[in-house]
Amino acid sequence: MHPLPKVPETEIKTRVRRFQNTLSALAIDGALITQNIDIFYLTGTMQNGLLYVPQSGEPLFYAKKSIDRASFESVIPVVEMGRQRELGQKIASRFGQPKKIGLEMDVLPYGLAKRYLSLFPGAEAADIAFALRQIRAVKSEYELKHIREAGKHLNEIIASLPGIIAPGMTELELSAKIEYALRLKGNIGIFRMRGYNQELCLGMVSSGSAAATPTYFDGPAGGLGLSIASPQSASRKKLQAGEPILVDISNVVEGYLIDQTRMAVIGDLDPELERAYQIAVGIIREAERMGVPGTPWQALYQRALEMAAEAGLSENFMGYGRDQVKFLGHGVGLEMDELPILARGFDQPLEEGMVIAIEPKFTFPGRGVIGIENTYVVTAEGLKALTIAPEEIIRIPEK
């Protein structure tokens, strides 16, 4: 039908098997998968429909549009959904009437949840979102290949910044040049987030006081943005000498994200901000040391808090005042906010194959945001960086 590469059949079947093992362990008869990213992960197609995964046996994708394209792309068998109110009967006749049905309760709207549950009279609803996200957190070599490729593209962008950044250009101009270059490399321009009401464009390309402007986005840096209707990232503020320029950007290859932050400055940076950057680098080095399989997710965040306190920068760490965020890092993959979450309350252990963006940053109101971010894969020996751009602050001569 089309020349786009498909997700390998072995990849999908391995994912489905792992998910079905989880359904069995939780005594869930089947799961109705509704969210597009979860559907893509378990079928290999992003087409519109509903996926039913039984505890055992072959799943079935009930497609609405495009049925033909879904049939071509999906590793899982595809049938036409037809009338949605009859879907429960179709599933029951093929798989048996479920007594306990799994739903993605973190993303499924209440109205739709009620409608879908009505398809299975008497069935108990079970939340399978976190369990499925844990499966997705451990990446295969196929997935890592795409994330590494995304990292190579970001490295090329960072290498080009000395020839792009100039005094007097706006944050918007810098962001647009970065977006344009990444788009030509194949970036789809969609940075998917699972969190409710969380949206993201390229990332946070901002400078000085604008970067330190707080906003709704659940991250350590905000950005002034272009309007109050989009209050984050690049604004029309001009880049000025002596202020930190935050280049916190993502890239997507075959749906897979990578996340990275590098810093630039025109001229010289204030010694206090230089020191904060070195503290951030020290925190990320400590996270690399600690990030071996078996380490609780929260342990890396707790150690980062200790290091920020030892440096006298607790009030600036990961935001400022009431706008501080309570994490050090987050998983990345098909979505920006995947598991694991490096935050208090998450005592789950790191596992080989997990991919994490670790981003120690410090916010100085009126002056800027400074820090670093790398994306890592957890290996048997510890964290291995997938972002390969040099970590030194990029210094642009004043003209």
C-alpha positions in Angstrom: 0.0 0.0 0.0 2.8 2.4 0.9 6.6 2.4 1.3 6.7 3.3 5.0 8.6 0.8 7.1 6.4 -1.4 9.4 7.0 -2.3 13.0 8.5 -5.9 12.9 6.0 -8.7 13.7 8.3 -10.2 16.3 8.3 -6.9 18.1 4.6 -6.7 18.3 4.1 -10.3 19.3 6.7 -9.9 22.1 4.9 -6.9 23.5 1.5 -8.6 23.4 2.9 -11.7 25.1 4.3 -9.5 27.9 1.0 -7.7 28.3 -1.0 -10.9 28.4 1.3 -12.3 31.1 0.4 -9.2 33.1 -3.3 -9.6 32.5 -3.0 -13.2 33.7 -1.1 -12.1 36.8 -3.8 -9.5 37.6 -6.6 -12.0 36.9 -8.0 -9.7 34.2 -9.9 -11.5 31.4 -9.2 -9.0 28.7 -8.3 -5.3 28.1 -9.9 -2.8 25.8 -7.2 -0.5 24.5 -8.4 2.8 23.4 -5.5 5.4 23.4 -3.7 5.8 20.1 -0.2 5.4 21.5 -1.1 2.2 23.3 -2.9 0.9 20.2 0.2 1.6 18.1 2.5 -0.1 20.6 0.5 -3.3 20.6 -0.6 -3.4 16.9 1.9 -1.4 14.8 -0.7 0.9 13.4 -2.0 4.4 14.4 -5.4 4.0 12.7 -8.7 4.7 14.5 -10.3 1.9 16.3 -10.3 -0.2 19.5 -8.0 -3.1 20.4 -9.2 -6.1 22.5 -6.5 -8.1 24.1 -7.7 -11.3 25.7 -5.8 -12.9 28.6 -4.8 -15.6 26.2 -5.1 -16.1 22.4 -4.8 -13.6 19.6 -6.0 -10.0 20.0 -8.2 -8.3 17.5 -8.2 -4.7 16.3 -11.7 -3.4 15.6 -10.9 -0.6 13.1 -13.1 2.4 12.2 -10.8 4.4 9.8 -8.9 3.5 7.9 -9.7 -0.1 7.8 -7.7 -0.8 4.7 -4.6 1.0 6.1 -4.9 -0.7 9.4 -5.1 -4.1 7.7 -1.9 -3.4 5.8 0.1 -2.0 8.8 -1.1 -4.0 11.8 0.5 -7.2 12.9 -2.7 -7.9 14.8 -5.7 -9.2 12.8 -8.1 -6.4 11.8 -11.9 -6.4 11.4 -14.3 -3.6 10.7 -15.8 -2.3 13.9 -19.3 -1.6 12.6 -21.8 -0.3 15.1 -20.0 0.4 18.4 -23.0 -0.7 20.5 -22.7 -4.2 19.0 -19.0 -4.4 19.8 -19.5 -6.0 23.2 -21.5 -8.8 21.7 -18.8 -9.4 19.0 -16.1 -9.6 21.6 -18.1 -11.9 23.9 -19.0 -14.3 21.0 -15.3 -14.5 20.0 -13.5 -14.4 23.4 -16.2 -15.1 25.9 -17.9 -12.6 28.3 -15.2 -10.9 30.4 -15.9 -10.8 34.2 -13.0 -8.3 34.7 -12.0 -5.9 31.9 -8.9 -3.7 31.8 -9.1 0.0 30.8 -6.5 2.8 30.5 -8.1 4.8 33.3 -5.4 7.5 33.3 -6.3 8.7 29.8 -9.8 7.4 29.1 -12.5 10.2 29.5 -15.2 9.4 32.0 -18.0 9.5 29.4 -16.2 7.1 27.1 -15.3 4.8 30.0 -19.0 4.5 30.9 -19.9 3.8 27.3 -17.3 1.1 26.9 -18.2 -0.5 30.2 -21.8 -0.7 29.1 -20.7 -3.0 26.3 -19.8 -5.6 29.0 -22.7 -5.9 31.4 -21.7 -7.0 34.9 -18.0 -6.8 34.1 -15.7 -5.3 36.8 -13.4 -2.5 35.5 -9.7 -2.7 36.3 -7.1 0.0 35.6 -4.3 -1.5 33.5 -2.6 1.9 32.6 0.3 1.7 35.0 1.0 -2.0 34.3 1.0 -1.3 30.5 3.3 1.7 31.0 5.7 -0.4 33.0 5.9 -2.8 30.1 6.5 0.1 27.7 9.2 1.5 29.9 11.6 -1.4 29.0 12.7 -0.7 25.5 13.8 -3.3 22.9 16.8 -2.9 20.6 14.4 -1.9 17.8 13.1 1.0 20.0 16.6 1.9 21.1 17.8 2.1 17.5 15.3 4.9 16.8 16.0 6.8 20.0 19.8 6.7 19.2 19.0 8.0 15.7 17.0 10.8 17.2 20.0 11.6 19.5 22.4 11.8 16.5 20.1 14.4 14.9 20.1 16.5 18.1 23.9 16.3 18.2 24.0 17.8 14.7 21.7 20.6 15.8 23.8 21.4 18.9 26.9 21.5 16.7 25.3 24.0 14.4 24.3 26.5 17.2 27.5 28.6 17.1 26.6 29.5 13.5 23.0 30.2 14.3 22.9 32.1 17.6 23.5 35.8 17.3 22.9 38.8 19.5 19.6 40.5 18.7 17.8 37.4 17.3 14.7 36.4 19.0 14.0 33.2 20.9 11.3 32.5 18.3 13.9 32.8 15.4 16.2 30.4 17.2 13.5 27.9 17.9 12.2 28.1 14.3 15.7 27.5 12.9 16.0 24.4 15.1 12.6 23.2 14.2 13.2 23.6 10.5 16.4 21.7 10.6 14.9 18.8 12.6 11.9 18.7 10.3 14.1 18.2 7.3 15.7 15.3 9.1 12.3 13.6 9.4 11.0 14.9 12.8 7.2 14.4 12.7 6.7 17.6 14.8 4.4 15.9 17.3 5.7 15.6 20.8 3.1 13.3 22.5 2.4 13.6 26.2 0.2 11.3 28.3 -0.5 13.8 31.1 -3.9 15.4 31.1 -3.8 19.0 29.7 0.0 18.7 29.1 1.1 19.9 25.7 4.6 20.4 24.2 6.0 21.8 21.0 9.7 21.5 20.3 10.7 21.9 24.0 11.9 25.0 25.9 14.0 27.3 23.8 14.3 30.4 26.0 16.7 32.9 27.6 17.3 35.0 30.6 14.3 36.2 32.5 11.9 34.7 29.9 13.1 31.2 30.6 12.6 31.7 34.3 8.9 32.8 33.8 6.8 30.2 35.5 4.0 28.4 33.7 1.6 25.4 33.8 3.9 22.9 32.1 5.1 20.2 34.5 8.8 20.9 34.1 11.5 22.9 35.7 11.6 25.5 33.0 8.6 27.5 31.7 9.3 30.1 29.1 7.2 33.2 28.3 5.7 31.8 25.1 4.1 33.6 22.2 0.8 34.4 23.9 -1.2 33.7 27.0 -2.9 31.0 25.0 0.4 29.2 24.6 2.4 30.3 27.7 5.5 28.3 27.3 8.8 28.1 25.5 10.1 30.6 22.9 8.9 34.2 22.9 9.7 37.3 20.9 12.3 38.3 23.4 15.7 39.1 21.9 18.8 37.1 23.0 21.1 39.3 25.0 24.8 39.1 26.1 25.6 37.5 29.4 22.3 35.6 29.9 21.9 31.8 29.9 20.2 30.5 26.7 18.3 27.3 27.4 18.1 24.8 24.5 15.9 22.1 25.9 14.7 20.2 22.8 13.3 16.9 21.7 13.4 15.0 18.4 11.3 12.1 17.1 12.3 9.2 14.9 9.6 6.6 13.9 7.5 7.9 16.8 10.3 7.6 19.4 11.4 10.7 21.4 14.7 11.7 22.9 15.1 14.7 25.2 18.2 16.8 25.8 19.2 20.2 27.2 22.3 22.2 26.4 23.2 25.7 27.4 24.6 28.6 25.4 25.7 32.2 26.3 26.6 35.2 24.3 29.8 36.6 25.9 30.4 35.6 29.5 28.1 34.0 32.1 27.7 35.3 35.6 30.0 33.2 37.9 27.0 32.2 40.2 25.2 30.7 37.2 28.4 29.0 36.0 28.7 27.4 39.5 25.0 26.3 39.3 25.8 24.6 36.0 28.7 22.7 37.5 26.4 21.6 40.3 23.9 20.4 37.8 26.6 18.4 36.0 27.7 17.0 39.3 24.1 15.8 40.0 23.8 14.1 36.6 27.2 12.4 37.2 25.9 11.1 40.5 22.7 9.9 38.8 24.9 8.0 36.3 26.8 6.3 39.1 23.6 5.3 41.0 21.5 4.3 38.0 22.1 0.6 38.0 19.4 -2.1 37.8 17.6 -2.6 41.1 18.0 1.0 42.4 14.7 2.5 43.4 13.5 5.3 41.1 13.1 7.7 44.0 16.6 7.2 45.2 18.1 9.3 42.4 15.8 12.2 43.1 16.4 12.1 46.8 20.2 12.2 46.2 19.8 15.1 43.9 17.8 17.0 46.6 20.7 16.4 49.0 23.3 17.7 46.5 21.3 20.8 45.8 20.9 21.5 49.5 24.7 21.0 50.0 25.3 23.6 47.3 22.9 26.0 49.0 20.6 25.9 45.9 17.5 24.0 47.3 15.2 26.9 46.6 16.3 27.1 43.0 16.3 23.4 42.2 13.9 22.3 39.5 12.0 25.5 39.5 11.6 28.2 42.1 9.3 28.7 45.1 5.8 27.3 44.6 6.6 26.5 41.0 9.2 23.9 41.8 8.5 20.4 40.3 9.1 17.4 42.4 11.1 15.1 40.1 14.6 14.7 38.6 13.8 12.7 35.5 11.2 10.9 33.5 11.0 8.0 31.0 10.8 8.8 27.3 9.7 6.7 24.4 6.6 7.0 22.3 5.5 9.7 24.9 7.5 12.4 26.6 6.2 11.5 30.1 6.7 7.8 30.3 7.9 5.6 33.2 10.1 5.5 35.2 9.5 8.7 37.2 12.4 9.8 39.4 10.4 11.2 42.2 9.4 10.5 45.8 6.9 7.7 46.2 8.2 5.6 43.4 10.1 2.8 45.0 10.0 0.5 41.9 13.5 -0.6 40.8 15.3 0.4 37.7 15.4 -2.3 35.0 17.7 -3.0 32.1 16.3 -1.4 29.0 14.5 1.5 30.7 15.1 4.9 29.0 15.2 8.0 31.2 15.7 11.7 30.6 17.5 13.1 33.7 17.4 16.9 33.9 18.9 18.7 36.9 18.1 22.4 36.5 18.2 25.6 38.6 15.9 28.6 38.2 17.0 32.1 39.1 14.0 34.5 38.9 14.7 37.4 36.6 18.0 35.9 35.5 17.3 32.6 33.8 17.3 28.8 34.0 20.5 26.8 33.8 21.1 23.0 33.8 21.7 20.0 31.7 19.6 17.0 30.4 20.7 13.7 29.0 18.6 10.7 27.9 20.0 7.3 29.1 19.3 3.6 28.8 19.7 1.5 31.8 22.2 -1.3 31.2 23.6 -4.1 33.4 26.6 -1.8 34.1 24.5 1.3 34.7 23.3 4.3 32.7 24.5 4.7 29.1 23.9 8.1 27.4 21.8 8.1 24.2 22.3 11.9 23.9 25.8 12.4 22.5 26.2 16.2 22.2 29.1 17.8 24.1 28.1 19.1 27.5 30.2 22.2 27.6 28.4 25.5 27.6 28.3 26.9 24.0 30.0 30.3 24.1 29.1 32.8 21.4 31.4 35.8 20.9 29.8 39.2 21.3 29.9 41.1 18.0 
